[in-house]
Amino acid sequence: MTVETGMRGSATLVVEQSDTAAAMKSGDVDVLGTPRLIALCEEATMTALIGALDDDHCSIGMRIRVDHLQPTPIGAAVTADAVLDKIDGRRLTFTVSVSDSGGLVAAGKITRAVVDRSTFLDKCCSA
């Protein structure tokens, strides 16, 4: 496992009807919904970690603090960028920002935890 601060990832999306607040039931307007924006940010953090974790480990979402600052309409491209800023044991904290052609759409922090894949799945999936 080779995880280092400064690792970067990004993810881009062209907003479709299914990505809107109205479609996701998180609002009633046809602009990029916050749940979809958060998923795009998480995708960017995962992209930053490609090749860094061995097959026995994975990262899981732990904390999300994001301010959604402006709307993005259907048809617009939006890009999330993530930078690994802090490593605290198993916790990885990323700074995320999201932009479209109009500028900054969202900004915040996402913390992921590195876990043993089998142990995690055994704990969550066995009853």
C-alpha positions as CSV (number, residue, x, y, z in Angstrom):
1,M,0.0,0.0,0.0
2,T,1.5,3.3,-1.1
3,V,-0.6,6.3,-0.1
4,E,1.0,9.7,0.0
5,T,-0.3,13.3,0.5
6,G,-0.6,15.2,-2.7
7,M,-2.3,12.3,-4.6
8,R,-4.9,13.7,-7.0
9,G,-7.9,12.5,-8.8
10,S,-10.8,14.0,-10.8
11,A,-14.1,13.0,-12.3
12,T,-16.3,14.8,-14.9
13,L,-20.0,14.6,-15.6
14,V,-22.3,16.1,-18.1
15,V,-25.5,16.8,-16.1
16,E,-28.5,14.9,-17.3
17,Q,-32.1,14.9,-16.1
18,S,-31.3,11.8,-13.9
19,D,-28.6,13.9,-12.1
20,T,-31.0,16.7,-11.0
21,A,-32.3,17.5,-7.6
22,A,-35.8,16.9,-8.9
23,A,-35.0,13.4,-10.2
24,M,-33.1,12.5,-6.9
25,K,-35.9,13.9,-4.8
26,S,-33.4,16.2,-2.9
27,G,-35.2,19.3,-4.3
28,D,-37.6,20.2,-7.0
29,V,-35.5,22.0,-9.6
30,D,-33.8,20.7,-12.7
31,V,-30.1,21.4,-11.8
32,L,-27.3,19.2,-10.5
33,G,-28.5,17.6,-7.3
34,T,-26.3,17.7,-4.2
35,P,-26.4,13.9,-3.8
36,R,-25.0,13.5,-7.3
37,L,-22.5,16.2,-6.7
38,I,-21.3,14.3,-3.6
39,A,-21.1,11.1,-5.6
40,L,-18.9,12.9,-8.1
41,C,-16.6,14.1,-5.4
42,E,-16.3,10.6,-4.0
43,E,-15.5,9.3,-7.4
44,A,-12.7,11.9,-7.6
45,T,-11.3,10.6,-4.3
46,M,-11.4,7.0,-5.5
47,T,-9.6,8.1,-8.7
48,A,-6.8,9.6,-6.6
49,L,-6.4,6.2,-5.0
50,I,-6.2,4.0,-8.1
51,G,-3.2,1.7,-7.8
52,A,-2.4,2.8,-4.2
53,L,-4.2,0.1,-2.2
54,D,-3.4,-3.6,-2.5
55,D,-6.3,-6.0,-3.3
56,D,-6.8,-6.9,0.3
57,H,-7.7,-3.3,1.2
58,C,-10.3,-0.7,0.2
59,S,-11.4,2.7,1.2
60,I,-14.8,3.6,2.5
61,G,-16.6,6.9,2.9
62,M,-16.5,8.2,6.5
63,R,-17.1,11.9,6.6
64,I,-18.4,14.4,4.0
65,R,-18.4,18.2,4.5
66,V,-19.2,20.0,1.3
67,D,-20.7,23.4,0.5
68,H,-22.8,23.4,-2.7
69,L,-22.4,27.0,-3.7
70,Q,-24.1,27.4,-7.1
71,P,-26.4,25.5,-9.5
72,T,-25.2,23.7,-12.6
73,P,-27.9,23.2,-15.4
74,I,-28.7,20.2,-17.4
75,G,-26.2,19.8,-20.3
76,A,-23.3,21.5,-18.5
77,A,-20.1,19.7,-17.8
78,V,-18.9,19.7,-14.1
79,T,-15.6,18.4,-12.8
80,A,-14.7,17.3,-9.3
81,D,-11.1,17.5,-8.2
82,A,-9.7,15.8,-5.1
83,V,-6.3,16.2,-3.4
84,L,-5.2,14.0,-0.5
85,D,-4.2,16.5,2.2
86,K,-3.8,14.5,5.3
87,I,-3.1,10.9,6.4
88,D,-3.9,10.0,10.0
89,G,-3.5,6.3,10.4
90,R,-6.2,4.7,8.3
91,R,-8.0,8.0,7.7
92,L,-7.4,9.8,4.5
93,T,-8.7,13.4,4.2
94,F,-9.2,15.0,0.8
95,T,-9.9,18.5,-0.2
96,V,-12.5,18.5,-3.0
97,S,-13.6,21.2,-5.3
98,V,-16.2,21.1,-8.1
99,S,-16.2,23.5,-11.0
100,D,-18.2,24.1,-14.2
101,S,-17.8,26.8,-16.9
102,G,-19.2,29.4,-14.5
103,G,-16.6,28.7,-11.9
104,L,-16.6,27.1,-8.4
105,V,-19.7,25.0,-7.8
106,A,-18.7,23.3,-4.5
107,A,-15.9,22.9,-2.1
108,G,-15.2,20.8,1.0
109,K,-13.5,17.9,2.6
110,I,-14.0,14.1,2.3
111,T,-12.5,11.6,4.8
112,R,-12.2,8.0,3.8
113,A,-11.0,5.1,5.9
114,V,-8.7,2.3,4.6
115,V,-10.0,-1.1,5.8
116,D,-9.3,-4.7,5.2
117,R,-11.8,-5.7,2.6
118,S,-12.6,-9.2,3.9
119,T,-13.0,-8.1,7.5
120,F,-15.2,-5.2,6.5
121,L,-17.4,-7.3,4.4
122,D,-17.6,-10.0,7.1
123,K,-18.7,-7.4,9.7
124,C,-21.3,-5.7,7.5
125,C,-22.7,-8.6,5.6
126,S,-23.0,-11.4,8.2
127,A,-26.0,-11.5,10.5
